[in-house]
Amino acid sequence: MYKFLYLSIFCFCISSISAQKPITIDDIYAKFEFRTKSVPGFNFMKDGRHYSARRDGDIKKFDITTGSLVETIFDAKEHKDKAGFSGDYSGYTFSEDESLILIKSEDESIYRHSSKVNCHIYDRKANVIAQVYPHGKIVNPLFSPDGEKIAFVFNNNLYYKNLKNNNITQITTDGSVNKIINGMSDWVYEEEFGFTRAFYWSPDSKKIAFIRFDESQVPQFTMQLYNDGMYPTDQTFKYPKVGEKNAEVSALIYDIMQGKSAKADLGDMADMYIPRVKWTTDANQLCVFKMNRHQNHLQLYLVDVKNAKSNVFYEEKNKYYIDITDDLTFLKDGKSFVWSSEKEGYNQLYLMGMDGKQKAKLTVGDYDVTQFYGVDEKNKKVYFQAAEKSPMEKHVFSIDLDGKNLTNLTPSLIGTNNAQFSSTFDYFSNNHSTINTAPTYVVYDRSGKKIRTIEDNVNYGKIQESYGVSPVEFFSFTTSENVKLNGWMIKPRDFNPTRKYPVFMTQYSGPGSQSVTDSWKGTGYWWNQMIAQAGYIVVCVDGRGTGGRGEEFEKMTYLQLGHYETIDQIEAAKYMGNQSFVDKERIGIFGWSYGGYMSSLCILKGNDVFKAAIAVAPVTNWKWYDSVYTERYMRTTAENAKGYADNSPVYFADRLKGNYLLVHGMADDNVHFQHAVEMANALIKANKQFDTYYYPNRNHGIYGDNATIHLYTKMTNFILEKI
């Protein structure tokens, strides 16, 4: 009887498996069958009781607690073809009093994060739309705090428009392509310091601080673009590589009433960075970050805008490097600020005085604060995200301004929680997901009480079930160097522990990154599931150098990027190879960007472990990458020749034994196609056979005109054939 029952269940399971749909590349990247629902354009409104969001192309206002529609704020269809508005838009921003809306449209990329846009102002009361600047697309338009003006960049010069009389004032005149930039970042600041807008309104709307970049001495890089012309065209831009000249930077303050700019006195600026500028709550005091080229000494200057003189009110040094964040928050009392720092081994929050002295430790413990949400000064609360439970989990917390009463606001939501707070801090929208469950968007009050669900992706589980996905499983192991590493794996849906399976490893491994988190992985989840359906065990391991485990774990790769990371990925492959259900002769590894750098190093240094590797847009020699990123972790080649020589794939080409696929976009402004070409040259010189593929006119992301589908088809076929 029991035998018959077991057989029946077995047959049912087989039948269920056979009925489940196979995942295809077209499903993932062409039909977008697996897109999760979100809340496009979600924005808490000033009153703290409502939010706006995009619905059916319009901007609509909703009640936070009930979700009921209050009003249509902007009807895009009604204003189509008025004042040059196309009817479609990419983003919107309210003025401080929410009477005006800045509408951005027809984005045109400059680099990866920057773009030019057409910009319109919609007057809600008058129901009128007007173009901001009639002479072309502009960059980084921003309302003044009083909502009466808007500043922007055009052709590397800074402008502002008076919205009451429509007068436009050009603040700078020396802007010139590949020479001078005013009010927006250069390429390397955009990529490595994480901002594109480099101008800042004063709290009283009477001044604009901005950064000026003189990149005339920075070496140029040229890429060729192929667009069906008789000859290819060149795209030339300034790109400082390791040890080369950076842009000379300065901070200026423009006085609208006086119509002139003054340069902030920051002392010697030779080989210095200005990674952040921020106004204090006092319109006469500007804070400017100044950092040395090694990025291990940070000074905060307080600039008196009346005379442009300054003094250092806080500084920090680190034996490795200092990560720049946007956490600095000045309090309204004018006497203190909130600051995040790794000075005690983990990223923690501190209450500091304007004299630079510590007033209170806001957070204490062996965990990292991973996001800072803000300060509710009325109720004396600080809100933040932290990996307090586990490096793989993120929760939303509050704590008193004196460092007492730490409260987890999402205690039952195992996985990853990302919050967005209302202006009053009465409510927050929480984006929660796990590695196996799609994101939900739920509103909570300040105490963590659930108010309502905005979007729960309720049907997504049925989609996963219909395609027969396998649950992603977490695991950990201890290496031969006694280091505990965390990982996840996906087994084939018909997994049989008596069989031997090939292994496909995926990773990124870059400094401070995390791939092994209990969070939704987007489209990558589905490609990995597709590979698992093809009979592979898919594995990801975070090695040393990754984030969430404190400063020493993350920064031990200093001056030798790739060394420990490679050891750990090889150890991960050996660990998997020792499992009874793994064919250790069939282990491959994949990575993109830093991950491609790692997969390249792994198949070369671990040539007896890995059968194959895919490297997409990899760094192949750190000397060819940009100054800010590379020198932060490696210093220059002159200072650290051994670190570069020991950990750059081009120097180990002669070790290749397995199957290697090298992929690169020819218009990659980030990791230049040069990296792939030089790697290919090294492999050719070593007489090593390899596969390569290039994508003309594609940047670091390799997308557009079926490039994504083409690439993932190529990589999938390579995996099936070579591993």
C-alpha positions in Angstrom: 0.0 0.0 0.0 2.7 2.5 1.0 4.7 1.5 -2.1 1.7 2.2 -4.3 1.1 5.6 -2.6 4.7 6.6 -3.0 4.6 5.6 -6.7 1.4 7.7 -7.2 3.0 10.7 -5.6 6.2 10.2 -7.7 4.2 10.0 -10.9 2.2 13.1 -10.0 5.3 15.1 -9.3 6.8 14.0 -12.7 3.6 14.9 -14.4 3.6 18.4 -12.6 7.2 19.0 -13.7 6.5 18.1 -17.3 3.5 20.4 -17.3 5.6 23.4 -16.1 6.7 25.9 -18.7 10.3 26.2 -19.6 11.9 29.7 -19.1 13.3 31.2 -22.3 15.5 34.2 -23.0 12.6 35.8 -25.0 10.4 35.4 -22.0 12.9 37.3 -19.8 14.4 39.9 -22.1 12.0 40.4 -25.1 8.5 39.7 -23.7 9.3 40.9 -20.2 7.0 38.2 -18.8 8.6 38.4 -15.4 8.5 42.1 -14.6 7.4 42.8 -11.1 4.9 45.6 -10.5 6.1 48.7 -8.7 4.7 52.1 -7.9 6.0 54.4 -10.7 6.7 57.9 -9.7 5.9 57.4 -6.0 6.4 60.6 -4.1 5.3 61.5 -0.5 3.7 64.9 -0.6 4.5 67.8 1.8 1.6 67.3 4.1 2.7 63.8 5.0 -0.8 62.5 4.4 -0.8 62.0 0.7 1.4 60.7 -2.0 1.7 61.2 -5.8 2.3 58.5 -8.4 2.1 58.0 -12.1 -1.1 56.3 -13.3 -2.0 55.8 -16.9 0.5 58.4 -17.9 -0.8 61.1 -15.5 0.3 62.3 -12.1 -2.3 61.5 -9.5 -2.7 62.2 -5.8 -3.7 59.5 -3.3 -4.5 59.3 0.3 -1.8 57.4 2.2 -4.1 55.6 4.6 -6.9 54.6 2.3 -5.3 54.6 -1.2 -8.3 56.5 -2.5 -7.7 58.9 -5.5 -7.9 62.5 -4.4 -7.2 64.3 -7.7 -5.4 64.1 -11.0 -2.6 66.6 -10.5 -1.3 66.6 -14.1 -3.1 65.3 -17.1 -0.4 64.6 -19.7 -2.8 64.0 -22.5 -4.5 67.4 -22.0 -1.2 69.2 -22.4 0.3 67.2 -25.2 1.7 69.5 -28.0 1.4 72.5 -25.8 4.6 74.6 -25.4 6.6 71.8 -27.2 5.5 69.1 -24.6 5.5 65.7 -26.3 2.9 64.2 -23.9 5.3 61.7 -22.5 7.7 62.3 -19.7 10.5 60.5 -17.7 10.2 62.2 -14.3 8.7 65.0 -12.3 9.5 67.1 -9.2 7.3 69.4 -7.1 8.3 72.9 -6.0 8.5 73.3 -2.3 4.9 74.5 -2.0 3.8 72.0 -4.6 2.1 74.6 -6.7 4.5 74.0 -9.6 5.7 70.7 -11.2 8.9 70.3 -13.1 8.3 67.8 -16.0 11.3 66.1 -17.6 11.0 64.5 -21.0 12.9 63.1 -24.0 16.0 62.2 -22.1 19.3 62.1 -24.1 22.1 60.2 -22.3 25.5 61.9 -21.8 27.2 59.2 -19.8 25.8 56.3 -17.7 24.0 58.5 -15.2 23.7 61.9 -16.7 21.4 63.1 -19.4 20.0 66.1 -21.2 16.3 66.7 -21.0 13.5 68.8 -22.3 12.0 70.5 -19.3 8.6 72.1 -18.7 7.0 73.8 -15.7 3.4 73.0 -15.0 1.4 75.6 -13.0 -1.3 73.7 -11.2 -3.4 76.7 -10.3 -3.3 78.2 -13.8 -3.4 74.8 -15.5 -0.7 76.1 -17.9 2.5 74.3 -19.1 5.6 76.3 -20.2 9.0 75.3 -21.5 11.9 76.2 -19.2 14.6 76.9 -21.9 13.7 77.2 -25.6 17.3 76.8 -27.0 17.9 73.1 -26.4 17.9 70.3 -23.9 19.2 71.2 -20.4 20.9 69.2 -17.6 19.8 68.8 -13.9 17.0 71.4 -13.6 16.2 72.2 -10.0 13.7 74.4 -8.2 15.0 77.0 -5.7 13.6 76.4 -2.2 11.2 79.3 -2.6 9.9 77.9 -5.9 10.4 81.2 -7.7 13.4 80.1 -9.7 14.9 77.2 -11.4 18.6 76.5 -12.1 20.1 74.3 -14.8 23.2 73.6 -16.9 23.4 74.2 -20.6 26.5 73.7 -22.7 28.6 73.4 -19.5 27.4 76.7 -18.2 25.2 77.4 -15.2 21.9 79.4 -15.6 18.9 80.3 -13.6 15.4 81.3 -14.6 13.1 83.7 -12.7 9.7 82.0 -13.0 7.9 85.2 -12.1 9.1 87.2 -15.0 10.7 84.4 -17.2 14.1 86.2 -17.3 17.0 83.9 -17.8 20.4 84.7 -16.3 23.6 83.1 -17.4 25.8 82.7 -14.3 29.0 81.4 -16.0 30.4 82.0 -19.5 33.6 79.9 -19.7 32.0 76.5 -20.1 33.5 74.5 -22.9 33.3 70.9 -23.9 36.4 68.9 -22.7 37.7 72.1 -21.0 35.5 73.7 -18.4 32.4 72.4 -16.7 30.2 74.5 -14.4 27.5 73.0 -12.1 27.7 69.4 -13.3 30.2 66.7 -12.7 32.9 65.5 -15.0 32.9 61.8 -16.1 34.9 60.4 -13.2 33.0 62.3 -10.5 29.7 61.1 -12.0 30.9 57.5 -12.0 32.8 57.3 -8.8 31.4 59.9 -6.5 27.9 59.2 -7.5 26.5 62.6 -8.5 25.8 64.5 -11.7 24.3 67.8 -10.4 27.1 70.0 -9.0 25.1 73.1 -8.0 23.2 73.7 -4.8 20.6 76.4 -3.8 21.0 78.1 -0.5 18.1 77.7 2.0 17.0 81.3 1.3 17.2 80.9 -2.5 19.5 83.9 -2.8 22.7 82.1 -3.6 23.9 79.1 -5.7 27.0 77.2 -4.7 28.6 75.2 -7.5 31.6 73.2 -8.4 33.8 74.2 -11.3 35.8 71.5 -13.1 38.8 72.5 -15.2 39.6 69.4 -17.1 41.7 71.0 -19.8 44.8 69.1 -18.6 43.0 65.7 -18.2 44.0 63.2 -20.9 41.3 62.4 -23.6 39.9 59.1 -24.6 38.3 58.4 -27.9 35.8 55.8 -28.9 34.6 55.1 -32.5 30.9 54.8 -33.3 29.6 53.0 -36.3 26.4 54.4 -37.7 26.2 53.4 -41.4 28.3 56.4 -42.5 31.1 56.5 -45.0 33.5 56.8 -42.0 33.0 56.0 -38.3 32.6 58.9 -35.9 34.7 59.6 -32.9 33.4 60.3 -29.4 36.1 62.0 -27.4 35.9 62.8 -23.7 38.1 63.5 -20.7 39.0 60.3 -18.7 41.7 60.4 -16.0 43.3 57.0 -15.7 45.6 55.8 -12.9 48.2 58.4 -12.0 47.1 60.9 -14.7 45.9 64.5 -14.2 42.5 64.9 -12.7 40.3 67.9 -13.2 41.2 70.9 -11.1 38.1 71.7 -9.0 37.0 74.7 -7.1 33.8 75.6 -5.1 32.2 78.9 -6.0 29.2 80.8 -4.5 27.0 82.9 -6.8 25.1 85.8 -5.2 21.9 86.4 -7.2 21.4 89.9 -5.8 24.9 91.0 -6.6 25.2 89.0 -9.8 28.7 87.7 -9.2 30.6 84.7 -7.9 33.2 84.2 -5.2 35.6 81.3 -4.9 35.6 79.5 -1.6 39.0 79.6 0.1 39.8 75.9 0.7 43.6 76.1 0.9 45.8 74.1 -1.4 43.7 72.2 -3.9 46.4 70.4 -5.8 45.3 66.8 -6.4 42.3 67.3 -4.2 38.7 66.2 -4.6 35.4 68.0 -3.7 33.2 64.9 -3.4 30.2 66.8 -1.8 28.9 70.3 -1.2 26.0 70.9 1.2 24.4 74.0 2.8 24.0 74.1 6.5 20.6 75.3 7.9 22.2 78.8 7.9 22.1 80.5 4.4 25.4 82.1 5.2 27.3 78.9 5.9 28.3 76.4 3.2 29.9 73.0 3.9 32.4 71.7 1.4 34.0 68.3 1.5 37.7 68.3 0.7 39.5 64.9 0.2 43.1 64.1 -0.7 43.9 62.0 -3.8 44.5 58.9 -1.7 41.0 59.3 -0.3 42.0 58.5 3.3 41.8 62.1 4.7 38.6 64.0 4.6 38.1 67.6 5.8 34.8 69.4 6.2 35.1 73.1 5.6 32.7 75.7 6.8 32.6 78.5 4.3 31.4 82.0 5.3 29.6 83.1 2.1 30.0 86.8 3.0 33.7 86.7 2.5 34.3 83.1 1.1 36.7 82.4 3.9 36.6 79.0 5.6 37.8 76.8 8.4 37.9 73.0 9.0 35.2 72.1 11.5 35.6 68.3 11.2 38.1 65.9 9.7 38.6 62.2 9.5 41.5 59.9 8.6 41.5 56.2 7.7 44.3 53.7 7.3 42.6 52.4 4.2 40.1 54.8 2.5 36.9 56.7 3.3 33.7 56.0 1.6 31.7 59.1 0.8 28.0 59.1 1.5 25.1 61.6 1.6 24.4 61.0 5.2 25.6 64.4 6.6 22.6 66.1 8.1 22.7 69.5 9.8 20.2 70.1 12.6 18.1 73.2 12.8 19.7 74.3 16.1 22.8 75.2 14.1 25.0 73.5 16.7 25.1 69.9 15.6 24.9 67.4 12.8 24.4 63.7 12.2 27.3 61.8 10.6 28.1 58.3 9.5 31.6 56.8 9.8 33.5 53.5 9.9 36.0 54.9 12.4 35.2 52.2 14.9 35.1 49.3 12.5 31.5 49.3 11.4 29.5 52.0 9.6 27.7 53.7 12.5 25.8 57.0 13.1 27.0 59.8 15.4 25.7 63.1 16.7 28.4 65.6 16.3 28.9 69.2 17.4 29.8 72.0 15.0 33.1 72.1 16.9 33.8 68.6 15.5 33.4 66.9 18.8 31.2 63.9 19.3 28.1 64.5 21.3 26.6 61.0 21.1 27.0 57.6 19.5 23.6 57.0 17.9 24.2 53.4 16.9 26.5 50.9 18.5 27.3 47.3 17.5 29.1 44.9 15.2 26.8 45.7 12.2 26.7 48.2 9.4 24.2 51.0 9.0 23.5 50.6 5.3 21.2 53.6 4.6 20.4 56.8 6.4 16.8 58.1 6.0 16.8 61.3 8.0 16.1 63.0 11.3 12.7 63.8 12.7 13.8 66.7 14.9 10.2 67.4 16.2 10.2 63.9 17.8 13.9 63.6 18.2 14.2 60.4 16.2 16.7 59.2 13.7 15.6 56.7 11.0 18.0 54.3 9.1 18.4 50.9 7.5 20.9 48.4 9.0 22.2 44.9 8.7 21.8 44.4 12.4 20.5 40.8 12.3 22.7 39.5 9.5 24.8 40.8 6.6 22.2 39.2 4.3 19.2 41.0 5.9 18.3 44.7 6.0 15.7 46.2 8.4 14.4 49.7 9.1 15.2 51.2 12.5 14.6 54.2 14.6 16.6 55.5 17.5 16.4 58.6 19.8 18.7 61.5 19.1 20.5 60.6 22.3 21.3 57.1 21.1 18.6 55.3 23.2 15.6 53.2 22.3 16.8 51.4 19.2 13.6 50.0 17.6 13.3 47.6 14.6 10.3 48.8 12.7 10.2 45.8 10.4 11.0 42.9 12.9 8.8 40.3 11.3 9.7 41.0 7.7 12.7 38.7 7.1 14.7 39.7 4.1 15.4 43.2 2.8 13.5 46.3 3.7 13.9 49.6 1.9 12.0 52.6 3.3 10.9 55.9 2.0 9.7 58.3 4.7 7.1 61.1 4.4 8.3 64.6 5.0 6.8 64.6 8.5 8.1 61.1 9.3 4.6 60.0 10.2 4.6 57.3 7.6 7.0 55.3 5.5 6.6 53.2 2.4 8.5 49.9 2.7 9.8 47.9 -0.2 10.2 44.4 1.1 11.5 41.3 -0.7 13.3 38.1 -0.2 15.5 36.2 -2.5 12.5 34.0 -3.4 9.6 36.5 -3.2 9.0 39.6 -5.3 8.8 43.0 -3.8 5.8 44.3 -1.9 5.1 48.0 -1.2 3.4 48.7 2.1 2.7 51.9 4.1 3.5 51.8 7.8 3.2 54.5 10.4 6.2 55.8 12.4 5.9 53.0 15.0 6.0 50.2 12.3 2.2 49.6 12.3 0.9 48.4 8.9 -1.5 50.9 7.3 -2.2 49.6 3.9 -0.6 47.7 0.9 0.1 49.7 -2.2 1.4 46.9 -4.4 1.9 43.2 -3.3 2.7 41.5 -6.6 0.1 39.0 -5.4 0.0 36.9 -8.6 3.8 36.7 -8.9 4.0 33.5 -6.9 1.7 31.8 -9.4 4.0 32.9 -12.3 6.9 31.3 -10.4 4.9 28.1 -9.8 3.8 27.9 -13.5 7.4 28.0 -14.6 8.5 25.5 -12.0 11.2 27.6 -10.4 13.4 26.1 -7.7 13.8 27.8 -4.3 17.1 29.7 -3.9 18.9 28.2 -0.9 21.4 29.9 1.4 24.5 28.2 2.6 27.8 29.0 4.2 31.1 27.3 4.5 34.6 27.8 6.0 37.6 28.1 3.7 41.0 26.6 4.2 42.1 30.0 5.6 39.3 29.7 8.2 37.1 32.4 6.7 33.3 31.8 6.8 31.7 32.8 3.5 28.0 33.1 2.7 26.4 31.9 -0.6 23.2 30.9 -2.3 22.4 28.2 -4.8 19.7 27.1 -7.1 19.3 23.4 -7.8 17.5 22.0 -10.8 13.8 21.5 -10.1 14.1 17.8 -10.5 17.2 17.6 -8.4 18.4 14.1 -7.6 21.1 13.9 -4.9 22.5 10.7 -6.4 23.4 12.5 -9.6 26.4 14.6 -10.5 25.6 18.1 -11.7 27.7 20.8 -13.3 28.0 24.1 -11.5 27.6 27.6 -12.9 29.0 30.3 -10.5 27.9 33.9 -10.8 29.4 36.8 -8.8 30.4 40.5 -8.7 32.8 40.6 -5.7 33.7 44.3 -6.0 34.6 46.3 -2.9 31.7 46.8 -0.5 29.2 45.1 -2.9 26.9 42.3 -1.8 25.4 39.7 -4.1 24.4 37.2 -1.3 21.5 39.0 0.3 18.0 38.0 1.1 16.5 40.2 -1.6 14.9 40.0 -4.9 17.4 39.7 -7.8 15.2 41.0 -10.7 15.7 39.6 -14.2 18.9 37.9 -13.0 16.8 35.6 -10.9 15.1 34.3 -14.0 18.2 33.8 -16.1 19.7 31.8 -13.2 16.5 29.8 -12.9 16.7 29.1 -16.7 20.3 27.8 -16.3 19.1 25.6 -13.4 16.3 24.3 -15.6 19.0 23.2 -18.1 20.5 20.9 -15.4 23.0 23.2 -13.7 23.5 24.1 -10.1 23.8 27.9 -10.0 25.9 29.3 -7.1 26.9 32.7 -5.8 29.4 33.4 -3.0 30.4 36.7 -1.5 34.1 36.6 -0.7 36.4 38.9 1.2 36.2 42.5 0.2 32.4 42.5 0.0 30.1 44.5 2.3 27.9 44.1 5.3 30.5 42.5 7.5 32.5 45.5 8.8 35.5 47.5 7.7 38.2 44.9 8.1 36.4 42.3 6.1 35.6 44.8 3.3 38.9 46.6 3.2 41.4 43.8 3.6 41.7 43.8 -0.2 43.3 47.3 0.0 46.3 47.6 -2.3 45.7 44.1 -3.7 42.3 44.0 -5.4 41.6 40.6 -6.8 43.9 38.7 -4.5 41.7 37.5 -1.7 38.6 37.7 -3.9 40.1 35.2 -6.3 41.2 32.9 -3.5 37.7 32.8 -2.1 36.0 32.1 -5.4 38.4 29.2 -6.1 37.7 28.0 -2.5 34.0 28.2 -3.3 34.4 26.2 -6.4 36.4 23.5 -4.5 33.8 23.4 -1.8 31.1 22.8 -4.4 33.3 20.2 -6.1 33.5 18.3 -2.9 29.7 17.9 -2.7 28.5 14.4 -3.6 26.0 15.8 -6.1 28.5 17.9 -8.1 30.7 17.0 -11.1 33.9 18.9 -10.1 35.2 18.6 -13.6 32.4 20.9 -14.8 32.5 24.1 -12.9 32.2 27.5 -14.7 32.2 31.1 -13.5 30.6 34.3 -14.8 30.8 38.0 -14.1 30.2 41.4 -15.5 32.5 44.5 -15.0 34.3 43.8 -11.7 32.7 40.4 -11.8 34.2 39.9 -15.3 37.6 40.9 -13.9 37.1 38.2 -11.3 35.9 35.5 -13.6 39.0 36.2 -15.8 41.4 36.0 -12.8 39.7 32.8 -11.6 40.0 30.8 -14.8 43.7 31.8 -15.0 44.8 31.4 -11.4 42.3 28.6 -10.8 42.9 26.8 -14.1 42.8 23.4 -12.4 39.4 24.2 -10.9 37.4 26.0 -13.5 36.4 24.5 -16.8 35.0 27.7 -18.3 34.6 31.4 -17.6 32.5 34.2 -19.1 33.8 37.8 -18.7 31.6 40.7 -19.8 33.2 44.1 -19.9 36.0 43.1 -17.6 38.8 45.2 -16.2 41.9 43.4 -17.4 44.6 45.7 -16.1 43.9 48.2 -13.3 46.3 50.8 -14.8 43.7 51.4 -17.6 40.8 52.1 -15.3 39.9 55.5 -13.9 41.9 57.4 -11.2 39.3 57.9 -8.5 38.1 54.3 -8.2 41.4 52.5 -8.8 43.6 54.7 -6.6 41.0 54.5 -3.8 41.8 50.8 -3.5 45.2 50.4 -5.2 47.0 53.8 -5.1 49.0 54.4 -8.3 51.2 52.0 -10.2 54.2 54.0 -9.1 53.2 53.5 -5.4 52.0 49.9 -5.8 53.6 48.2 -8.8 53.4 44.7 -7.2 49.7 45.1 -6.4 48.9 45.8 -10.1 51.2 43.1 -11.5 50.0 40.4 -9.2 46.3 40.9 -9.8 45.7 42.0 -13.4 44.5 39.2 -15.8 46.6 40.3 -18.7 49.7 39.2 -16.9 48.4 35.6 -16.5 47.1 34.9 -20.0 49.6 32.0 -20.4 47.8 30.1 -17.7 44.6 29.6 -19.6 43.5 26.0 -19.9 39.7 26.1 -20.0 37.1 27.7 -22.1 37.0 31.5 -22.0 34.4 33.9 -23.5 35.5 37.5 -23.5 32.7 40.0 -24.3 32.8 43.8 -24.5 30.8 46.8 -25.7 32.9 48.9 -28.1 31.4 52.2 -26.9 32.0 51.4 -23.2 32.9 54.7 -21.6 33.4 53.1 -18.2 35.6 50.0 -18.7 37.0 50.8 -22.1 37.1 48.3 -25.0 40.8 48.7 -24.6 40.7 46.2 -21.7 39.3 43.4 -24.0 41.6 44.2 -26.8 44.7 44.1 -24.6 43.5 40.8 -23.0 42.9 39.3 -26.5 46.5 40.4 -27.5 47.9 38.8 -24.4 46.1 35.5 -25.1 47.2 35.5 -28.7 50.8 36.1 -27.7 50.5 33.1 -25.3 48.9 31.1 -28.2 45.7 30.5 -26.2 42.5 29.8 -27.9 39.5 31.6 -26.6 36.1 32.9 -27.7 35.3 36.6 -28.0 32.5 38.8 -29.0 32.1 42.6 -29.3 29.1 44.8 -29.4 29.5 48.0 -31.6 28.1 51.2 -30.2 27.1 49.6 -26.9 28.2 50.9 -23.6 28.9 49.1 -20.3 25.4 47.8 -20.0 25.3 46.3 -23.6 21.7 46.9 -24.5 19.5 48.3 -27.3 18.4 46.9 -30.6 18.3 43.3 -29.3 21.8 43.4 -27.9 20.6 42.1 -24.5 18.8 39.1 -26.1 21.8 38.5 -28.4 24.2 38.6 -25.5 22.3 36.3 -23.2 21.7 33.8 -26.0 25.4 33.7 -26.7 26.3 33.3 -23.0 23.6 30.6 -22.5 24.9 28.6 -25.5 28.4 28.9 -24.2 27.4 27.5 -20.9 25.5 24.6 -22.4 28.4 23.8 -24.8 31.4 24.4 -22.7 30.5 23.5 -19.1 
